[in-house]
Amino acid sequence: MAGLTLDWVQLAAIVGALQGLVLTAVLAGQRTNRTANRLLATFMATMTIYLAAGPYYKAGLIRVYPHFFAINYQTTWVFGPLLYLYARAASDRSWRFAFKDLLHFVPVTITIIAAMPIYMMSGVEKIATWERWSAAGVGGALAYLDPFKYVSGIAYSGATALYLVRHRREVEQSYSNTERVNLRWLLWLCAATGGIWVMVTALKIAHVSTAMRDGHVAVAMALLVYGIGYMGLRQSEVFRLETTEPPLPTSEAVSPAPPSEQQTPPQRYERSGLSDVAAAQLTESLLRLMEREQPWKESELTLADLASRLNTTPHKLSEVLNSQMNQTFYDFVNGYRVREVQRRIKAGEARSLKMLALAMDAGFASKSTFNDVFKKHTSQTPSAFRHAVGA
């Protein structure tokens, strides 16, 4: 039996692997947002296998259990696709894994086929292959495929980041408070994963020894496992953005167009079908509603809520905001909230009330969101604005 002589790096890998194993079981058993949680569980399982492989080789356990040799090789090929698909599922609960998504796993399938002769070797042959690879690097057909896993990892990290940025813009088209649909932690996860791939690629190009390179990766991935465990389990179930088009009110649906409009159709917006006149009327109604009823004071106000009050559809209201006002729903509503806080600060109310109380009264849901939005709209922090106006 080989002696278990492990350094602190390998111990960190073992702890990370055990943590990953526990998280895999917990995530797989989650009853909410199952698609996302199962993808994350699969991601954690592959990370567990990858982390466990380090101590397996370092302790010489391969000489005792050689048939596990190279079982971890394919894991690096699926990190990128799994992270990307998880981001898709975590951002939209209606998303489901489809047959076309299997295309993401074509590269790993190719490597499995290429590695099949190795998996079919006897234990003695696997030990000999491991010793040869340890001295000279991966050989055979895998030597030609190996560099592409770095390209795949970096490319998928970039694709995931772009998708999440687009998702954030879509969220801001429908929600005035993004706290419950904030996937910022996923952007951090994506950045961390991309950073690991860049680090590994740089170490590979610099011809750093495999042992040292694997040590850096093991520690980074062990830390990543803990980060995923903390944030992934805290992520509430996401919900689909409200973009459906409910039936138009009867009065709009049956109103005949004047003869002049029948002869010369008015210009229409490509997406919504609103005429210039209808868009102007909706804009006027919207501004009147915002001033009179002040719905922006409701922290959970959504595009669908506001559209319902205007007797229109979310799609048309969004088109008016984008085309007529050049704003997202998020910026439009929070602009009113910021101006309300500014008004009350100028009126001297900040002397008797805390800034957070003013923000909450105006419809903000958290201090961090208030500070970010206030600075975005005024280029000042709330405290700096208060000082500037002498309130």
C-alpha positions in Angstrom: 0.0 0.0 0.0 1.4 3.4 -1.0 2.2 5.8 1.8 0.0 8.9 1.9 2.6 11.6 1.8 0.6 14.7 0.9 1.6 18.4 1.1 -0.8 21.3 2.0 -1.7 21.7 -1.6 -3.0 18.2 -1.9 -4.7 18.5 1.5 -6.5 21.6 0.2 -7.5 19.5 -2.9 -8.9 16.7 -0.7 -10.9 19.2 1.4 -12.2 20.8 -1.8 -13.2 17.5 -3.3 -15.1 16.5 -0.1 -16.8 19.8 -0.1 -17.7 19.4 -3.7 -19.1 15.9 -3.0 -21.4 17.2 -0.3 -22.5 20.1 -2.5 -23.2 17.7 -5.4 -25.6 15.7 -3.2 -27.3 18.8 -1.8 -27.7 20.5 -5.2 -29.0 17.3 -6.8 -31.7 17.1 -4.1 -32.9 20.6 -4.4 -36.6 20.7 -5.3 -36.7 24.3 -6.7 -35.2 25.4 -10.0 -34.2 21.8 -10.7 -32.6 22.3 -14.1 -30.1 24.9 -12.9 -29.4 23.0 -9.7 -28.8 19.7 -11.5 -26.4 21.4 -13.9 -24.6 23.0 -11.0 -24.5 19.6 -9.3 -22.9 18.1 -12.4 -20.4 20.9 -12.5 -19.5 20.3 -8.9 -19.2 16.5 -9.5 -16.7 17.1 -12.3 -14.7 19.5 -10.1 -14.7 16.8 -7.3 -13.3 14.2 -9.7 -10.7 16.7 -10.9 -9.6 17.7 -7.4 -9.5 14.1 -6.1 -7.2 13.1 -9.0 -4.3 15.2 -7.6 -3.9 13.3 -4.3 -4.6 10.1 -6.2 -1.4 10.6 -8.3 0.6 12.4 -5.7 0.2 9.7 -3.0 1.0 6.9 -5.5 -2.4 5.4 -5.3 -2.3 4.8 -9.0 0.0 1.9 -8.4 -2.5 0.3 -6.1 -5.7 1.3 -8.1 -4.4 1.8 -11.6 -7.8 1.5 -13.3 -8.7 5.0 -12.2 -5.9 6.4 -14.4 -7.0 9.3 -16.7 -10.6 9.2 -15.3 -10.2 12.9 -14.6 -8.9 13.9 -18.1 -12.3 14.7 -19.6 -13.5 16.9 -16.7 -11.6 19.9 -18.0 -13.5 19.7 -21.3 -16.9 20.0 -19.6 -16.2 22.8 -17.2 -16.9 25.5 -19.8 -20.1 24.0 -21.3 -21.6 23.2 -17.9 -20.9 26.8 -16.6 -22.5 28.3 -19.7 -25.6 26.1 -19.6 -25.9 26.7 -15.8 -25.9 30.4 -16.5 -28.7 29.9 -19.0 -30.8 27.9 -16.6 -30.1 30.1 -13.6 -31.3 33.2 -15.5 -34.6 31.8 -16.8 -36.5 29.1 -15.0 -38.4 28.2 -18.2 -35.1 27.1 -19.9 -34.8 23.4 -20.4 -31.9 21.2 -21.6 -32.6 20.4 -25.3 -31.2 18.0 -27.8 -29.2 20.8 -29.5 -27.4 21.5 -26.2 -25.6 18.2 -26.6 -23.5 19.9 -29.3 -21.6 21.6 -26.5 -20.3 18.2 -25.5 -19.0 17.1 -28.9 -15.4 18.0 -28.0 -15.4 15.9 -24.8 -17.0 13.0 -26.7 -14.1 13.2 -29.2 -11.5 13.0 -26.4 -13.3 10.0 -24.8 -13.1 8.2 -28.1 -9.4 9.2 -28.5 -8.7 8.0 -24.9 -10.5 4.7 -25.3 -7.4 2.7 -26.0 -6.0 4.0 -22.7 -9.1 3.0 -20.8 -8.9 -0.5 -22.3 -5.3 -1.0 -21.0 -4.4 -3.4 -18.3 -3.3 -2.0 -14.9 0.4 -2.5 -15.6 0.1 -0.7 -18.9 -1.7 2.2 -17.3 1.0 2.6 -14.7 3.6 2.6 -17.4 1.7 5.1 -19.4 1.3 7.3 -16.3 5.1 7.2 -15.7 5.7 8.1 -19.3 3.2 11.0 -19.3 4.7 12.3 -16.0 8.1 12.6 -17.6 7.2 13.7 -21.1 3.6 15.0 -21.0 0.4 13.6 -22.6 1.1 11.5 -25.6 -0.7 9.8 -28.5 -3.9 11.3 -30.1 -4.6 13.3 -26.9 -1.4 15.3 -27.4 -3.0 16.9 -30.5 -6.3 17.5 -28.7 -4.9 18.8 -25.4 -4.2 22.4 -26.4 -7.8 22.9 -27.5 -9.1 22.5 -24.0 -7.4 25.8 -23.0 -9.1 27.5 -26.0 -12.4 25.9 -25.0 -12.2 27.0 -21.4 -11.4 30.6 -22.2 -13.9 30.8 -25.0 -16.8 29.4 -22.8 -15.9 31.8 -20.0 -16.1 34.7 -22.4 -19.4 33.4 -23.9 -20.9 33.0 -20.4 -19.9 36.6 -19.4 -21.4 38.0 -22.6 -24.6 36.1 -22.0 -24.9 37.4 -18.4 -24.3 41.0 -19.4 -27.1 40.7 -22.0 -29.3 39.1 -19.4 -28.7 42.0 -17.1 -29.8 44.4 -19.8 -33.0 42.3 -20.3 -33.7 42.3 -16.6 -33.5 46.1 -16.5 -36.1 46.2 -19.3 -38.7 44.6 -17.0 -37.8 45.3 -13.3 -37.3 48.4 -11.3 -35.6 46.4 -8.5 -33.1 43.8 -9.6 -32.2 42.4 -6.1 -34.1 39.2 -6.6 -32.8 38.6 -10.1 -29.3 39.7 -9.6 -26.8 37.2 -11.1 -23.8 39.3 -10.3 -22.3 36.4 -8.3 -22.4 34.3 -11.5 -20.4 37.0 -13.2 -17.8 36.7 -10.4 -17.9 32.9 -10.8 -17.4 33.3 -14.6 -14.5 35.7 -14.0 -12.9 33.4 -11.5 -13.2 30.4 -13.8 -11.9 32.5 -16.7 -9.0 33.7 -14.5 -8.1 30.1 -13.7 -8.1 29.2 -17.4 -5.9 32.2 -18.3 -3.5 31.3 -15.4 -3.2 27.7 -16.5 -2.7 28.7 -20.2 0.0 31.2 -19.2 1.8 28.6 -17.0 1.6 26.1 -19.9 3.0 28.6 -22.4 5.8 29.4 -19.9 6.6 25.7 -19.7 6.1 25.6 -15.9 6.3 22.1 -14.6 3.2 20.0 -14.5 3.4 19.4 -10.8 3.6 23.2 -10.0 0.9 24.0 -12.6 -1.5 21.4 -11.1 -0.8 22.7 -7.6 -1.8 26.3 -8.6 -5.0 25.0 -10.3 -5.9 22.7 -7.3 -5.7 25.5 -4.8 -7.7 27.9 -7.1 -10.4 25.3 -7.8 -10.7 24.4 -4.1 -11.4 28.0 -3.3 -13.8 28.2 -6.2 -15.7 25.2 -4.8 -16.2 27.0 -1.6 -17.4 30.1 -3.4 -19.9 28.2 -5.4 -21.1 26.3 -2.4 -21.8 29.6 -0.5 -23.4 31.6 -3.4 -25.0 28.8 -5.4 -27.0 27.5 -2.4 -28.1 31.0 -1.5 -29.3 31.8 -5.0 -33.1 32.0 -4.9 -35.2 30.5 -7.7 -35.1 32.8 -10.7 -38.2 33.6 -12.7 -38.9 34.2 -16.3 -38.9 37.8 -17.5 -42.5 39.0 -18.2 -42.4 39.7 -21.9 -45.6 38.0 -23.1 -48.2 40.0 -25.0 -51.7 39.8 -23.3 -54.7 40.4 -25.5 -55.3 44.1 -26.4 -58.3 45.8 -24.9 -61.4 45.5 -27.0 -61.6 49.2 -27.7 -58.1 49.1 -29.3 -58.7 45.9 -31.1 -61.8 46.9 -33.0 -61.3 50.6 -33.6 -61.4 51.2 -37.4 -58.6 53.2 -38.9 -59.5 56.5 -40.6 -59.6 56.4 -44.4 -56.5 58.6 -44.6 -54.5 56.1 -42.5 -55.8 53.2 -44.6 -54.5 54.9 -47.8 -51.1 56.0 -46.3 -50.1 53.7 -43.4 -48.3 55.6 -40.6 -44.7 54.8 -39.7 -44.6 51.9 -37.2 -42.0 50.6 -34.8 -40.4 47.5 -36.2 -40.9 45.4 -33.1 -44.1 46.7 -31.4 -46.2 47.9 -34.3 -47.0 51.2 -32.6 -47.8 54.1 -34.8 -46.1 57.5 -34.0 -49.4 58.9 -32.8 -50.1 55.9 -30.5 -46.5 56.0 -29.1 -46.9 59.7 -28.3 -50.2 59.1 -26.6 -48.8 56.2 -24.5 -45.8 58.4 -23.6 -48.1 61.2 -22.4 -50.3 58.7 -20.4 -47.2 57.2 -18.9 -45.7 60.5 -17.7 -49.1 61.6 -16.3 -49.5 58.3 -14.4 -46.0 58.6 -12.9 -46.6 62.1 -11.7 -50.1 61.6 -10.3 -50.0 58.1 -8.8 -46.3 57.8 -8.1 -46.1 54.0 -8.7 -42.3 54.3 -8.5 -42.6 54.3 -4.7 -43.5 50.6 -4.9 -40.2 48.8 -4.6 -41.2 45.7 -6.6 -42.8 47.6 -9.4 -42.4 45.7 -12.7 -42.9 46.6 -16.4 -46.0 44.3 -16.5 -47.5 46.1 -13.5 -47.1 49.5 -15.1 -48.3 48.3 -18.4 -51.5 46.9 -16.8 -52.3 50.3 -15.2 -51.9 51.9 -18.7 -54.1 49.3 -20.3 -51.3 48.3 -22.7 -48.8 45.5 -23.1 -45.3 45.2 -21.6 -43.9 44.9 -25.1 -45.3 48.2 -26.2 -44.5 50.0 -23.1 -40.9 48.8 -23.3 -40.7 50.0 -26.9 -41.9 53.5 -25.9 -39.3 53.7 -23.1 -36.5 52.6 -25.4 -37.5 54.6 -28.5 -39.1 57.7 -27.1 -37.1 58.1 -23.9 -33.9 56.1 -24.7 -34.1 54.5 -21.3 -34.6 51.0 -19.8 -37.5 50.5 -17.5 -35.0 50.2 -14.6 -33.4 53.5 -15.3 -36.7 55.2 -16.0 -38.3 54.2 -12.7 -35.2 54.7 -10.6 -34.8 58.2 -12.1 -38.0 59.2 -10.4 -36.8 57.7 -7.1 -33.5 59.5 -7.3 -35.3 62.8 -8.0 -37.6 62.3 -5.0 -34.7 61.7 -2.7 -33.0 64.8 -4.1 -36.1 66.9 -3.5 -36.4 65.8 0.1 -32.7 66.4 0.7 -33.0 69.9 -0.7 -36.1 70.4 1.5 -33.9 69.7 4.6 -35.6 66.4 5.5 -32.2 64.6 5.6 -31.5 66.4 8.9 -34.3 64.5 10.7 -34.3 61.3 8.7 -31.6 58.9 7.8 -30.6 58.8 4.1 -31.7 55.1 4.0 -35.2 56.0 5.2 -35.5 58.6 2.4 -34.4 55.9 -0.1 -36.8 53.4 1.1 -39.7 55.9 1.1 -38.8 56.6 -2.6 -39.0 52.9 -3.5 -35.5 51.6 -3.3 -35.2 48.1 -1.9 -31.6 48.3 -0.5 -28.9 50.7 0.5 -26.4 49.3 -2.0 -28.8 49.7 -4.9 -29.7 53.2 -3.8 -26.1 54.2 -3.7 -25.3 52.7 -7.1 -28.3 54.2 -8.8 -28.0 57.6 -7.2 -24.4 57.9 -8.3 -25.3 56.7 -11.8 -27.9 59.4 -12.2 -26.2 62.2 -10.5 -22.4 61.4 -10.7 -22.4 61.9 -6.9 -22.9 59.8 -3.9 -25.9 60.7 -1.7 -23.6 62.2 1.0 -21.7 64.3 -1.5 -25.0 65.6 -3.0 -26.3 66.5 0.5 -23.1 68.3 1.3 -23.1 70.2 -2.1 -26.7 71.5 -1.5 -25.9 72.4 2.1 -28.7 70.3 3.5 
